[in-house]
């Protein structure tokens, strides 16, 4: 029987990203995937700057760039056509090295990731296969799967099994893991179309908060545009299999004849998250573990965060011998984080989808007053929480925040030079001498040392001055573990980090 470190069920963007992250660190990985080719239609359309940093580690950002575009911002339009809420795009320079939110073409991303996988000696991809079941013991997980071309069953063993197999996850079902329901359940029509000629359209993504027919218009990259249109009471998904009905509904928002429809589908938007994120040696990630309404554009982003978090912990467990306590922090960190995002996505969905005109009128009045008074937060990233528990320094105000990403003098970004590992980053030569005094501790923990005294722009040093820091310890997934103020402080904090990793 073949033996792997990790077996992944599902080669969508989440499973494929995890395979690349693991394979680059020498973790022998098998990916089981039902379909021979990546899905050729878009589903997700939004990435953010945290996800782009993960794709930096995957080495795919240059190839992906032509299929992305910075988000133009979002206007929420009330019943009278006036703006009641908005998200403004963050202008450059970008503190994390990327625009806060980007639009992308999912089939392009999937193709790039799959090409990356097939180029790696450490990752095997078995397409045309169906995960069936597993059994596990103290030594690992034995997976049974079926070759769909000849119905031949096979078994394979790995140290861990990861279910990245979507909302209808067979791995989750095999684990008997329940989903916590956040009580959001609506049917929406999603249409992706290529613009063929000029027609009058909003410059920004627009949320039509109209009780007559709530909808979302999304400005995608290149000439890709998307509409998400709420199904009204009494309508059925099969009603919109009729192209005439679909075009009639779309005509409320756009000149349909200016577009070539790429795909249309009806989706049941839910808000749910798994009650448990692991069962011994089996873990779940992405849509297998959580589903959320699309109104914050965080569905895929949350899945990529899952595997960025879990990958570095599995690497430390497999390559450096850390125990089960480290892997338990996956759920402790990800569950509250994604739960908060689901709450916000549901909140925006309720704002947009209100069908009662009296309630919508009151909503418009309240939100417009907040917007005009300046009390309303207009940053989409302001609704993405920090980490609040797990592998973090205690009582450190920066712990759990995302580390800035400066541009180095040669034009490279920080993560282009620093691997996905713990990082000690000194902002001056004195802070680097603190690392000299703790060299053995840093080496034992596999911490990479860097000193940045010059940069293009002033992202890093402005950040350091604002927080009174000359050095910082950074996690592999680029969350700040904690600030460092002296050699003694570094020694104490490395001791604390060692204890956390060992549980």
N, C-alpha and C positions, 0 to 999 in steps of 0.2 A: 504494500500500500504506500502511495506517495505520502510524504510528510511535509507540511508547510508550517511556517510560523503563524500566518494569518490566512483565513479563508473569508472572502467577501462575496456575499450574494447580492448581485446587482451592479451594473456598470453604467448607470446614469452619471450625471455630473458629480454626485456625492461619492458614490462608490469608486468612480474612476479617480477622483482627486485623492481619496485615501490611498488607493493603490500606488499612485505616483509618490506621495509623501513617504509611504513605508518603503517602497522599493528603492528610493534614493538613499535610504539609510541601511541598505543591505538586508532588509527584512524580507524573507522569502514569502511571496504572496500569491495566492490563487484567486482569480475572480471568475465567478460563475454568472453568465448572462444569457438570458433567453434569446435575445435577438442578435442576428449576425451583424447587423449594421446599426449605427446610432439612429435614434428616432429622427425623422427628417422634418418634423414640424416643431414650431416653438411652443414652449410651455412657460417657463420662467422668462422674464425679460429684464430683470433688475439685478445688478450687482452693487456692492458698495466697496469702500476703500479697504475695509478689513479683508474682504474676500480677495481683492486684487493683490494684497500682500501674500496671501496663501498661494495664489497663482504665480507670484514671483518665485516662491520656493519650488513650485512645480516647473519653473523655467519656460512658461508658455505665454508670458504677457506680450512679447513682441509679435508673436504670431496672432494673438487674439485681438490686438489693438485695432485693426481695420474693421472688426465686427463690433466695436463699442463706440459709444458717444457719451459725453457728459450729460447728465440729466438736466433738463431745462427749467426745473422747478414745477410746482403744482399749484393751480388755482382751484378752489372750491367755489362753485357758482350756485347762489341761492335761487329761490323761486322767481325773483324779479330780474335775474341775470347779473346781479351785482356780486362781487367777490365777498365771501363771508369768512374764508379761511385760506391760508396759503403756506406753502413751503418755498423758501428761497434757496437757490443753489449757493453753496459756499464758493466765493471767488478764490482764484489762486493768489498767493502760493498755498498749496494744500499741505497741511501739517503732517498728514500720513503719506504724502508722496503721490496720492491719487485723488481725483475728484471724489467728493463724499459719496455720490451716487452716480452710477453709470448704467446706461441701457446696453443690451447686448443681444446677439442672435444665438439662441441656444444650440441649434444644430451645428453651428461652426465650433462652438466650445466643445461639444461632445466629440466631434471629429478630431479636434486638436488633442484632447485628452487621450482618446483611444490610440491615436498615432504615437503619442508619448509612451503609453503602456507597452505597445508592441515593440518599441525600440529598447525596452529594458530587459536585461538578463535575469533580474530578480523577480519579475512578475510574469505569471502565466495567465492568459485570458482564454477561457473556454466558453465560446459562444454556442448558441443552439442547445443550451443545457437548462434544466429546470431543477432548482433546489427542491428536495422532497422532505427530508427530515434530518435530525441529528440525535446523537447520544453523546454524553460527555462523562468524563471521569477525572480523577486528579491529574492525569497526564495530558489531557487535551480533549478535543471535540472531533468526533467522527461524523462526517457529513455524507449523506446519501443523495445522489443526484442522478437525473436521467438525461441521456443524450436524445434530443427530440427527433433526430433524423432516423434513428434505428430502434428507439425505445429501450436502449441498453442501459441498465442501472449500474452505477459505479459508486465506490466509496473512497473517501480521502480523509486524511487526518490532519488537523492543525492544532496549534496551541490555543487559538481563539477563533471564533466565528463572529463576523460582523454582518448584520442585516441592514443593507442599504437598498432594499427591494421595494420601496414605495409605500403608498398609503394602504395598499392591500397586502401588506408584508406577510409572506409565508413564514418567515423566521419569527416574526412577532407572534403569529398564531401558534407556532410550534412551542413558543415559550409561555403561552397562555397569559400574556401581559395585557392588562386592561388599559383603556384610554380614559383620561379625565376629560369630561365634556365641558367646554366653556359656554355652551348654550348659544351657538350661532350656527344656523342651518338655512342657507338660501341657495336657490338656483339662479345662475347667471349664464348668459351667452357670451362667449369670447370669440372675437373675430380678429385675425391678423391679416393685413393686406398691404400690398406694395403700391405706393402712390405712382401713377403713370403720367399724370399731368398736373399742372397747377390747379388748385382749388383753394378757396378761403378756409383756413383752419387756424385754431389757436396756436400761438407760438409755444405755449407751455402745456404740459399734461394738465388735463382739466377734469375735475370731478363735477358732473352735473347732478346737483343735489335736488332733483326735481321729483316730487311725488308722482307726477304723471308717468315717468319712466326714468328712474335713476340710472346713470351710466358713467363710465370712465373713458376718456380719450387719452391715449398714451403716445407720446412722441418717441419712437424707437430710433435706432441707429440707421444710417443710410436713408432710404425712403420707406422703411418699415413703420407702419402705424398699427395701433391696436385699439379696439373698442371692447369694453366689458359692459354688458347691458343686462340690467336686472329683469328676470322674468316676473311678470305680474301675476297676481292671484287668478287662478283658473287656467293659466297657460301650462303646457306640458313640454318637456324637452323635445319630444318628437315633432312638435309643431314647427320647430326651426330647422328641421331637415328639408323643408320646402324653401328653396332659394328665394322665391318671390316674397315669402313672409319675412325672411331674414333681411332682404334688401329694403323692404318697407319699414322695418324697425330702424335699420341703420340710417335711413333717409331723414330721421329726426335730427341727426347730428352732422351729416356730411353728404356731399354729392357722391353717391356710391359709384357712379359711372367713371369717376376719376381714379378708381382703384381696381387692382387685380387681387381678388380674395385668395389668400394663400391657404388658410384653413379656418373653419368655424367649428365650434364645439360647445356643448353645454356642460357646465361644471356645477357640482354641488359644493359650495364653499362651506367648510366646517372650521371649527376652532377646537382642537383637541390635542392633548399631549399625553404621552405614556406615563403611567403611574410608576413604572420601574424601567430603568434604562439598561439593565443587564440582568442576566440569569447565569450566575457563576462565570463561565468562560464565553458566554454569548452576549454581545452588545448590539444595540440598535442605534441607527443614526438617520438623519434626514426625515423624509416624509413617513418612513416606517415608524418614527417616534413622535412626530408632531405634524399637524396640518393647521394652517391658519388662513384667514381671508387675505386677499392679495393687496389690501388697501394701504399697506406700508411697504410693500415690495420686499418683504424679508423672508419669504418661504425658502428659496434656495440659499440665500445668505445664511440663514440659521443652520441649514444642513452642512454647509461648508465649515461653519464655526464648529459644529459637532466633530467633524473628522479632523480638523486642525487640533482641537483639544484632545481627542482620544488618541490620535496618531503619536504625538510626542510621548504620551504616557505609556502606550504599548511599546514604543521604541525603548524607553527607559526600562520597562519590565523585561523585555526580551534580550536587549543588548547589555544592560547594566545590572540586571538582577534585582531590581526593586520589586516589592511584594504587592499583594492584592490591595493593600490600603491605598496605594497611589491610584489604582484603577477605580476604586470606589469614588474618588473625587470627580470623576467624569459626570456622574449624575448630580452630585452635590453642587457642581458649578453650572452645568448646562440647564438643569430643570428650572431653577428660578429665573435664569436669564431668558430662556425662550418663553417661559410662562408670562413674563412681563411684556414681551413683544407681542404675544398673542392677545393679551388684554388690550394693548394699544391698537392693534389691527382691528379687533372687534369694535372698539370704540369708534374708529373712523368709519367702519362699515355701517354702523348704526346711524352715524351722522349722514352719510351719503344716501343710504337706502331707505330713509324715512318715507312712508307712504301716506301718512296722515297729514293733510294740508294745514290743519290748525297747529299741530305739533311742529311741522316744518317751518311755519311762519315764526313761531316762538324761537325755534332754533336759529333761524336766520338773524333775528333781532339780537339775540344773546351773543352769537359768534361775531357778528359785525361790530358790536360794541367792544368786545375784547380785542379785535383786530385793530380798530381805530385808536383804542386807548394805549396800545403797545403792550398789553398784558399777555397777548397770545404768543406762545413760542412758535417761531416760523422756520426752525431748523428741523428737518427730518431726522438727522442724527441725534437730536436731543431726545428722541423717543427710544433710542437704543441704550439699554442700561450698561453700567459697568459690571464687572464681576464683584461679587460681595462675599464669597466664601471659597474655601478650598486652599490651594497652594498659593498663599499670599502672605506677605508680612502683616503682622497684626498692628493695629493702631497707626497705620501709615496712610495718610490721606490720598497718596498717589497709587497705592496698591489696588490692582484691579482695573485701572484705567489703561487705555491703549497708548502704547509708546509712540511718540512722534517718529517720523522717518526722514532724516535729513538727506540732502543731496551732497555727495562727496565731491571733492575738487575735480575728480576726473569725470564728473557727470553721472556716475552710478548712484543708485539709491542704496541706503544702508543695507537692506535685505538682499541686495545683489552681491554683497560682500560677506555678510554674516550668515552662517548656516542656521537651519531650524534647530537651535540648541539654546541652552541658557547662555545669556550674554552679560558680561560685565562691561559696561560702557563708561569710560572715563572722559570727562569733558576738558581735562587739562593734564599736564604731565605729573603734577603732584598726586592727583587722584590715581594715576597709573602706578605710582610707587606704593600705594596702599595694596594694590593687587600683588606687587612683588613680595610684600610681607605675608601674603596669604596664598602664595603660589600653590602649595601642596593641597590646600583645601579646595581651591578652584579646580585643580587638575582632577582631584578625586570625584568631584561632581560633574566633570565634563564641561565646565563653564568656559566659553570662548571669551578672550580678552580683546577689547578694542579701545583705542584712544582716538577721539576726533577733536582736534584743536582748530581745524579749518573746515569750512563747508561752503557750498554755493548757496548764498542766502544766509539766513540766521535762525532757521527753524529750531535747531537743537539748542543753541546757546541762549536764545530768547526763552525757550522752555525751561532750561536749567536755571537761569536767573530768576524767572518768575516763581520757581519753587525752591529757590535757595539750595540747589544741588550741584555737586561737582562730579557725581557718579551715580549710577543706577544699576540695579540687577533686573534683568528682563527675562521673562519666560520664553520658551521656544515659540509659543503662539503670539508673541509680541505684546502680551499684557505686562504691565509693570508689576514685578514682584515686590520691589521696595526701593526706596532711595538709600544712598550711602553717604555718610558724612565724615568718616575717618577710617584709618586702618583697623582700629579696635572695633568700630561699628561694623565694618565689613566681616571681620572674623566672627563676631557674634551672630550676624545675620546668616552667614554661610552655615554655622552650626544649627541655627533654627531651620534653615532650608533642608539640611540633611535629615533632620528629625521628621520634617513634614513628608519628605519623599519616602522615608522608611516607615511612616505610619506610627 
